[in-house]
């Protein structure tokens, strides 16, 4: 089946129902059964929904299509940037916090500053991105 059912979520996103191909119900029957009471819904072609789920939590319903809310996508990208930065900080944070003998806290702080600088550049680029494709290219590889 090349159709999907979309409806808005309470959080401002969009829910997508993917009908099981051999369930024996029409897409309209599935919508009547599965869409929460009182929610407006649309039956759309699969091509009206982004195939890339990287910024799935930034999806919004726009007429008969699902689009990305760039502001929400940027927030998602920044969360991933912060998580990657924290992972890079971890070994140096440990040296500084625990003051491990034989480890140079000054060197650890210098490495932390390099990480801050690297991610500051990424943050600036994310802030100026205009498309989800630009944002995706800036995401840290995890």
N, C-alpha and C positions, 0 to 999 in steps of 0.2 A: 504494500500500500504506500503510495507516494503522498499521502496527506498526513497532516499533523493538526492537533487541536491546541490552540494557544489561548491563555487567559492571564489577566494580571494577578500578581500575588499581592498579599497585604503589605509586603516590604517594598513595593514599587518595582519589582522585577517582572519577569514573565515565566509562567509555567508552560511546559510543553508536554503534551500527552502523545506518545507514539503508539498508535494502535497495533496490537498483535495481528500479524497477517492472517492467521487462520482462526480467529476467535469466534467467527460466525456472526458478528454484529456489524452493522454499518457504522461508518464514522460518526454519523448523527446519533445513533443509539449509544455509542461509546461516550460521546460528549454529554448526552443526557444523564448517563449513569455516573460518569467520573468527574465532571466539572463541578466544583462546589456550588451549592445552592446560591443563586443570586449573582454569580460571577458572569460578566459578559464574556463570550468566547468567540473565536473565529476558527473556521476550518481553512487551513492554508496548505499550499503545496510545500513539499519538503525544501524546495529551493528558496523559499521565503525566510528560511531560518539559517543563521550562520552555521557553517560546517565546523568551524574552529571554535572550540569551547574554552579557549584560554581565558577569555573575559566573560564567561557565562553569567556571572553574577552582576554584570553590567548590562545585560540584555533588557530591553523594554519593548513593549508592544507599540507599534505605530501603524494604525490601520490594519492591513492584512499582512504586515511584515514584522519581523523582529529586527531591531536595530541595536547598536551599541550606544550607551550613554557614555560619552568620552570622559566626563568628570568621574563617573563611577569606575571606568576602566583605569583611569590614572590612579585612583585610590588603591585599586587592586595591585597595580604595577608597583606603587610605592611600598605597599606591604611586603611584596616579594623582594624588593630591593633592600628593605630594612632587615628582613630575615637573612638574606645572603650576607649582608654586612655584619650582622651579629655573629653568624657562623665564622666569618673570617676574624672577627675580634676575639673570639673565645680563647684561643691559646695564649694570646697576649694579655687578656684580662686576667687569666689565671696567674700569670707571672707577676703582674702588678698587685693583685689582691692578696695572693698568698706569700708574696715576697720570697719566692723559691730561691734557696741558696744556689749560687753558681749561675743564676740567670740574671741578666742585666735589665733592670726595670726601665732604665733610660732608653735602651735599645728597643724594648717592647713598646714603649710609648711612641717612639719614632715610627715603628711599624704600624701602630694604630693610626697615626696621623696620615700615613700613606693610604691606608684603607679609607679614612674619612675623606681625603682629597679625591680618591677614585670615585667614591659613591656620590660625592657632591656634584661632580661632573654629570654623572648619570641622572641624578635628581633634576638638575637643570634641563637636561635633554628631555626627560619625561614631562616636566612641566610645560615645555614648549611643543610637545608632540601634538599633532592635529588628527592623527588617525590611530586606530588600534594596531595597524600594521607597523607603524613607527614605534609604538609602545612595545609591541611584542619583540621587535628587534633589539630593544634595550634591556629586556628581562635577563636577569642572571640565569645562567645555566645551572639547573639543579639536578 
